């Protein structure tokens, strides 16, 4: 994850990325490294530490030096294990949508 946080896309790690780097003389595409921006999504971060000590601290360290935005998704943001992570993140809380707001979308999809 640390390498990805330095704005290397997934193609960077494939054979195709190596071939692309050989064919392309543009230094911005060195070894498949794209100049396009990316984002890292970490889901279930409240589950970090279930069997892994130091996972939240390692994630926090990567976030501090990352050049790529990292979106961390969790259900229990008040979990004590996430205290250091919360201090280094911008929190966005989502509420469950009400049924009257969902029904028009479901009808559109059904049509």
C-alpha positions in Angstrom: 0.0 0.0 0.0 2.9 2.4 0.7 4.0 2.1 -2.9 0.5 2.8 -4.2 0.3 5.8 -1.9 3.2 7.4 -3.8 0.8 7.7 -6.8 1.8 4.6 -8.7 -1.2 3.1 -10.4 -1.8 -0.7 -10.4 -0.5 -1.0 -14.0 2.9 -0.1 -12.5 3.1 -3.6 -11.0 2.2 -5.6 -14.1 4.2 -7.0 -17.0 2.2 -4.7 -19.2 3.5 -1.7 -17.2 7.1 -2.8 -17.8 6.5 -3.2 -21.5 4.8 0.2 -21.7 7.8 1.7 -20.0 10.2 0.1 -22.6 8.1 1.4 -25.5 7.5 4.9 -24.1 10.3 7.4 -24.0 8.2 9.8 -21.9 9.7 9.9 -18.4 6.3 10.4 -16.8 5.4 6.9 -17.9 8.5 5.3 -16.4 7.8 1.6 -15.6 4.0 2.1 -16.2 3.9 5.0 -13.8 0.9 7.0 -15.0 0.6 10.8 -14.5 -3.2 10.2 -13.8 -4.3 10.7 -10.2 -5.7 7.8 -8.3 -7.2 7.1 -4.9 -6.9 4.3 -2.4 -10.0 2.9 -0.7 -9.6 1.1 2.6 -12.8 -0.6 3.6 -13.6 -2.0 7.1 -10.7 -0.1 8.8 -12.5 -0.6 12.1 -11.7 -4.3 11.6 -7.9 -3.6 11.6 -6.3 -5.0 14.6 -8.6 -7.9 14.9 -5.6 -10.2 14.5 -3.1 -7.7 13.4 -1.2 -5.6 15.9 -0.1 -2.2 14.6 -2.4 -2.1 11.6 -4.0 1.2 12.5 -0.6 2.8 13.3 0.8 1.6 10.0 -2.2 2.9 8.1 -1.9 6.2 9.9 1.8 6.5 9.0 1.1 5.8 5.3 -1.7 8.5 5.3 0.7 11.1 6.8 3.2 10.7 4.0 0.9 9.7 1.1 0.7 11.6 -2.1 -2.5 9.8 -3.0 -5.8 10.4 -1.2 -6.8 7.5 1.0 -10.5 6.9 1.7 -11.0 4.9 4.9 -14.5 3.3 5.4 -15.7 2.1 8.7 -18.9 1.3 10.5 -17.8 2.2 14.0 -15.8 5.4 13.8 -15.9 5.8 17.6 -13.9 2.7 18.1 -11.0 3.4 20.5 -8.6 1.6 18.1 -9.2 4.3 15.5 -8.4 7.2 17.7 -5.0 8.0 16.1 -6.5 7.5 12.7 -9.3 9.9 13.3 -6.8 12.6 14.3 -5.2 12.4 10.8 -8.4 12.1 8.7 -11.2 14.4 7.5 -14.4 12.7 8.7 -17.5 12.5 6.6 -20.5 10.9 8.2 -23.2 9.4 6.1 -26.8 8.7 7.3 -29.0 5.9 6.1 -31.3 7.3 3.4 -35.0 7.4 4.2 -37.3 5.1 2.2 -39.2 8.0 0.6 -35.9 9.2 -0.9 -35.0 5.7 -2.2 -38.3 4.8 -3.9 -37.9 7.1 -6.9 -34.4 5.7 -7.7 -35.7 2.1 -7.4 -38.5 2.8 -9.8 -36.1 4.4 -12.3 -33.9 1.4 -12.1 -36.8 -1.0 -12.5 -38.0 0.8 -15.7 
